[in-house]
Amino acid sequence: MNTSVEDWVERLGGPDGPDRYRRYAVGSVGFLALGEVALWTVWVVRTDTEAPVLASVAALGLAHAVIQVLLWRAALMHYLGAGPRPGGLVALYTVVTVTMTVLGCVLLSSGRIEDGDLTAYLLWLLMYYAGPPVLAMKLRSGAALVAVVTIGSLAGAVVAGLAGEPLALAIGSIVLMVPFMATASMASGWSVRLVEELAAARGTQARLAVAEERLRFGRDLHDVLGRNLAVVALKSELAAQLAQRGRPEAVDHMVEVQRIARDSQREIRSVVRGYRTADLHTELAGARSVLEAAGIESRIEYGPADRLPADVQSALGWVVREGTTNVLRHAQGASTCTMSLRTAGPTEALLVMENDGASDAEPGAGTGLAGLRERLTGLDGTLTTEKYPGGTFRLTARIPWEEAA
């Protein structure tokens, strides 16, 4: 039966992700526990003493290794905020460790084992003990507990008769390995938490990207359909009035409505694909045509339109489109509209749209101007609106640019 590599990955740890890394971290502690069991087996085999004594050491060593795995897993879950503090397991682990220390010291004082046997005994016992309590408890409390157990074990060994070179070897190796194992346990827990936080951040980033794309789509859809629908409504009303009077011009207006509807379909497809840009020349010409059809006299100054970069032209094209839409929708009885594109100094493009007939009421909660500000912000540009007495409304867009040599 052939099994793919992916199947083996699924069996060993599951798909890539924080859960898999957590399982690997717990699995590494399982290997440490197996190493501890192996060391106690070596100690029992090489130590020449009574069989009941060796059996007691083997049983306690096995219990110590099993509790180590259980405690480390519970400590990791608490460290990640997914479980309670395993105080009971810490107490049980400490009791087993202290019991094994007392047993080793009693065996040395009674002459059942040699000094070198107790040195290895204490080193293996204390270095494996150091990791889980530091992760399960607050850092200071865990470090204090490990320090107390370590110092007490060494003091008990001195009282039991450990001295000379074996004592120096025990102190040196324990002082080196106990902090190392405690730090390694903390580093493992920190790395698991970091991986999970990174995975959560990546998920948040993906959700923000989706939300941003939805906002972009909604803004583009508003900008595309806003003016076109206003023109359709205007020309349809005009065609209806002409048709009621029996005027043949009604047909021309309805043909124009049909053309605008088809253009809207094409532009919506472009928005869905995300490729649409607004052409400044097209928007200025379209604005003139639409305003004149609505009976609004328009005056347009193209200025440096041809010299502007493509992204600046596109952004200003959206400003022209939205500004024209606002004139058609919100300016009651507007008769004139001017659009002036010029440069303000050598490094700034300035577009000013001004019309009369603006209402004295506060503007509604539309999204058009807000969407324009978002577009211009991406180019370090600004958009401002001003209302003057007599119903004059001014829309000003500023975008920095640098003319190519």
N, C-alpha and C positions, 0 to 999 in steps of 0.2 A: 504494500500500500504506500503510495507516494504522498509525502506530506510537505507542503511548501514551507518556506522560511517564515512567511507571515503566520501560518498556523502555529508554528513552534513559538513565535513571539507571543501570540495570544495565550498559549498555554503557560508560558513561563512568567509573564507579567502583565498581559493585556496590552492594549494600544498605548502609544506614547501619550504622556500626560502626567499631572501631579500624582494621581493615584498609583500609577506604575512606579514612579520614583519613590513614593512612600513605601510601597511594598518592598522595593529593593533595599531601602534603608533598614527596614525591620529585618529583612533577610540577612543583611550584613551582621546585625546583632546576633542572629541565630548562628551564623558561622563563628562569631566570637564565643558564644556559649559552647559550641562544639569544641572549640579550641581549649576552653577551660576544662571541659570534661576530659579531653585527651591529656591535659597536663596533670590533672588529679589521678588519672589512670597510671601515668608514668610514675608519679610520686608513690602511689600505693605499691606498684610493682617493684620499685627500687628501694623501698624502705623496709628494713629488717626489724619487724616488731610483731606483736601478737595479731592473729587474724581478726579477732573481734574489733580491735582498735582500727585496723585498716578498713574493715567493713564500715565502721562508723564514719571514718573520714570520707570514704567513697560515697556513702549515702548523703552526707551533708554537702559534699562537693556537687553531687548531681542536683540536689535541691537548690543549692546556690545558683547553679547555671540556669535552671528552669525559671526560678523567680526573677533572675536577671532579665530574661527575654520578656516575661510578662510585665515586669515593671517598666522596662524601657519602652515597650509599645504603649502602655497606659500613660507614661510620662510624655511621650511624643504627642498623643492625642490631646492631652491637657495643654501642652505647649502650643499646639495649633488652635486652641480654643474650641476643641470638639469633644471634650470630656472633662470630668471632675478631677480634682487633684488626687492622685493615688496615695494618700497618706497611709492607709493600711498596708499596702504593699511595701512602702518605704520602711515602715516599722518592722514588718516581717523580715525583709531583706537585711536590715541592720541587726536584728536579733540572731539570724542565722550566721551572719558574718562574725559577730561578737562571740557566739557560741563556738565557732570553729577556731577563733583566736584563742579563747580560753582552753579549748581542747589541745591545741598545739603547744601552748605554754606548759600545760600540765604534763604532756608527754615528754617535753624536754626536761622539766624539773624532776620527773620520776625516772629519767634515764632510759626511756623507751625509744627515743630518737636522738640523733646527733644534732650538733649546732647547725651544720650545713643543711640538714633536712628542714629545720624550722625557718632558715633564711629563705629557701625556695617556697616553702609553705606560705609564709607571710606575704612575700612578693606577689605570688599569683592571686592570693585571696584579696589583698587590698587593691591591686590595680584593676581587677575586674569589678570590685565593689564601687569604685570611684565614680563611674559614669552615670548610671541611672538616677541616683539621688540629686545630683546637680541639675539634671534636666527636669526632674519631677517637682522640685521645690523652687522657691525663689533663690536667685543666684547666691546671695549672701548666706541664707539659711542652709542651702545644700552644701556650699563650700565649707561652712562651719561644721556641719555634721560629719562630712568626710574627714576634715582635719582632726576632729575630736576622736573619731574611731581610729584613724591612722596613728596619732600620737599615743592614744591609750594602748593600742596593740604593741607598739614598739616599747612602751614602758613596761607592759606585761612581760614581754620577751626578756627585757633586762632583769626584771625581778625573777624570772624563771631560770636565769643563769646564762643568757646569751651575752657574749662579750668578745672582745678582741676583733680579729679580722672578720668573722662571720657577722658580728653586729654592724661593723662599718659597711660591709657589703650590703646588708639588709637596709640600713639607713640610706645609703647612696642610691641604690636601685629603686627603693620605694619613693624617695623624694623626687626622683626623675619620672617614674612611670605613673604614679598616682595623678599628678597634675596633667600629664599628657593624656591619660585616658579620660579624665574629666573634661578637658578641653575638646577632645575628639568627639565626645558625646554631645556637647553643646554645639559644636560645628555641624554635626550631622542633623540635629534638630533645626538649627538655623537654615541650613541649605534646603531642607524639606519645606520649611515655611516660605523661603524665598521663591522656590519653584512654584508653589501654590499661589503666592501673591502675583508672580509674573503671569501665570495662566489666567488669573482673575483680571489682571490689567489688560491682557490681550483680548479677553472677552469684552471688557468694557470698551476698549478701543474699537473693536469690530462693531459694537452697537452704536457708538458715536458716529462711526463712518456711515452706517446705514441711515441714522437720523440726519446727518449732514446731507446725504444724497437725497433724502426725501425733501428737505428744505430747498435744496437746489432745484429739484424737479418742480416743486410747487411754485417757486419764484419764477422759473422760466415759463411755466405754463401760464401763470398770471400775466407775465409780460407779453407772451405771444398772443394770447386770446383777448387781452384787455382791449387794446385798440381796435383789433379786427371786429370784435363783437359790437363795439360802439359804432364803428362805421356801418356794419350790417344793419344795426337798428336804425341809424340815421337814414341810410339810403332806402331801406324798406319803407320807412314812414313817408319819405319824400315820394317814392314810387307809388305808394297807395294814394297819396293826395293827387298826384298827376293822373293816375288811372281813373279816379273819381271824376276828374275834369275832362277825361277823354283825350289826354295829351299823349302823343306817341313817345315822348321822352321817358315815360315810365319804363318802357322796355329796356332802354339803355341802362337805367339805374339797376334794374333787376339783373341784367347781364353782369354789371359790375359786382353786385352782391354774390352772384355765382362764382365769379373769379376770386373774390376775397375768401369765400368759403373753401375753395379748392386750395388756395395758398395756405389757409389755416391748417388744413389737413396735412399738407406737406411739412409745414413748420412743426406741427405736433409730433410727426414721425421723427423729425430731426431732434426734437427735445428728448424723446424717448431714447434715442441712440446716444444722446449726450454730446452731439457734435455741433449744435447750432451756435452761430455767432450772429451779431447784428451788424450789418454793413452801414456805415455812417452815411454815405452818399444816398443809398437806397432809402434809409429812414428819413433823411431830410427831404428828399423828393416826395416820398409817400406822405410826410407830414403836410407839405404844401398842398398836395392834391386833396387830402382829407379835409383840411381846414377850409379850403376854398369851396369844396362841396357842401360844407356846413354853413357857408355864407360868412366865414371869418377871413378877413384880409390878413395875409401873412407876408412877412418880410424876412428873408433868410440871408445871412452873411456867412459864407462857407469858410472864409479865412484860411488857416493853414491845414485844412482837412487832408490834403494830399500828402503832407509831410509827416503826419502823425503816425506812430507805430500802429501795427494792426490791433494789438490788445487795447490801446487807448481809443482807437476808432470804434472798436466793438463796444466798449463800455459807454462811450458817448452816444453811440447809436441807440443803446437801451435807454439812455436818459431822454433822447428825443422822442422815442416811442412812448415812454411812460408819461412824459410831459404833455405830449399831444393827447393822449388818452384822458389825462386829468382835465385838459381844457374842454374836451368834448363832453365829459361827464359832469364836471362840477362848476364850470364857469357859466353862469346864467346870463344869457344875452351878450356873450363876448362878441366883440366886433373886430378886434385886432390882436395879432400875436406876432411877436418878433423873436427870432432865434439868431444869436450872434456867437460865432465861434472865432476866438482869437487867442493870442498868446499873452499871458501876463508875465512879462519878463522873458528871459531866454530859456527858462526851464519849467514852465507851467502852461498847460492848455486850459483854457477857460471857456465854458459854454454857458451862456445866459439865455433863458427863455422867459419872456415877459408877456402877460396877457391881461386884458381888462375883463370886467364882468365877474370877478371873484366874489363868492358869497362871504358875508360877514360871519357866518356860523363857523364854529370850530370844525376842523377836518375830522372825518370819521376814522374808524380803526382799520383802515386798509393796510395792505401789505406792500403796495407798489413802491412807495418811497423808501420803506425799510429795506426792501430787496435791492433797490438801487444803491443805498448806502453800503450794503454788504458787498456789492460788486466793486464799488469804488474803493472800499477799504482794502481789497486785495491788491490794488494798484497804488496804495498810499494816498488815495484821493479823498475828497470831501464833497458833501452835498448839503446845501443850505437852502432854506425857503424863507421868503419875506413877503409880508402883506402890507400894502400901503393904503392910506385913505383913498376913497373913490373906487375901490374894487380892483386895484392893480395887484397882481400876484407875480412874484419873481422866483424863478428856480435857477440856482447857480451850481454848476459842477466844476470842480477844480481837480486836475490830475497832473502830477509832475511827469515830465518827459524830457528826453535829451535828443536833440536833432542829430541824425547821423551825419558824419563828415561827408 
